[in-house]
Amino acid sequence: MEISDGSVRILAALLEARTGQQLAHGRRWRIEAALHPLMGELQAASMDALVSRIVSGEDPRLSDRAIDALLNHETFFFRDIASFRLLDEQGLERIRAARAATRRLRIWSAGCSTGQEVYTIAMLIADQPERWQGWSIDIVGTDLSAKAIARARQGRYSQFEIQRGLPVVQMLRRFDQIEREWQVSDALRGMVCFRNHNLLAPPPPGLFDVVLCRNVLLYFSSDVRGLVFGRIASAMPEDGVLMLGAGETVMGHTDHFVSDYECRGLYRKRIHAPSRTSMECAAR
Ligand SMILES: C[S@@+](CC[C@H](N)C(=O)[O-])C[C@H]1O[C@@H](n2cnc3c(N)ncnc32)[C@H](O)[C@@H]1O
């Protein structure tokens, strides 16, 4: 069912205003595919009729559902495994040395989709009990999509999802099979928490030693990307570690971070980039 240029423009504007995501050119087929189930459920006569109902305000939840359908939630366990190795062996190790006195570690996965990234970090830590013994560790996953966060909290994955990236040994150690699905263990679930959060809003409270923001900012305009990098920097201490997706970089998008040459693929704050506490002091 074809969608008109006008409706594409309306949806693109709605999506960008609410999420920062720009609709990539030439992806019209994706809009139609994404909204097709909603169109069927509402028995809308056409894509354009569906878009009219979405923007009419007759049911405010319709626009949330349309946006959720248009977002790309693609994720899998241990995505870019080499980057996770680097994070574990170098990024986390550096923070571990720096926090030896307090033994406190806070990790934020921003744009965590259905939770695989968050459980991946939890597995990295749970696999090394001696290294992290006596540590107080918060692992917080956030996403704009309430549906994705509900699934992340539930921690139940299909056979297809569980097979993507997760080594068999981890699957057997950390998940229980329930009929045709796989449920993450209570122990792993107890290590993490999930919240709804829009990256266009101020960051969650407190400072995070490690922030993962992977495959989220790709479709943000340069200005919005810069704003979000600034907000993430404000939620990190001076020596915090930022991890982006394998094909992403901060270069050309922000002055708040620089590439960490000792840990390629990870980023650290540029000296003097403000963190929340110094920003709050300045605001007083
Ligand atoms: C492609 S997934 C990436 C998931 C995971 N980080 C990974 O790399 O495997 C992108 C996620 O970012 C979320 N997202 C998009 N815009 C967002 C925003 N403004 N605030 C928070 N999350 C957002 C989407 O809902 C989606 O779940």
The ligand as an ORCA input file, in Angstrom:
! r2SCAN-3c Opt
* xyz 0 1
  C      19.640     -0.036     16.638
  S      19.160     -0.104     18.331
  C      20.746     -0.335     19.113
  C      20.669     -1.209     20.340
  C      22.021     -1.492     21.012
  N      22.589     -0.266     21.535
  C      22.968     -2.154     20.054
  O      23.883     -1.492     19.544
  O      22.838     -3.339     19.802
  C      18.820      1.634     18.645
  C      17.927      1.873     19.855
  O      17.968      3.277     20.151
  C      16.686      3.671     20.597
  N      16.547      5.120     20.417
  C      16.381      5.810     19.270
  N      16.268      7.121     19.511
  C      16.365      7.275     20.851
  C      16.318      8.384     21.726
  N      16.123      9.632     21.283
  N      16.442      8.163     23.063
  C      16.633      6.910     23.534
  N      16.672      5.806     22.765
  C      16.547      5.985     21.433
  C      15.712      2.852     19.746
  O      14.455      2.722     20.371
  C      16.462      1.517     19.611
  O      16.031      0.585     20.560
*
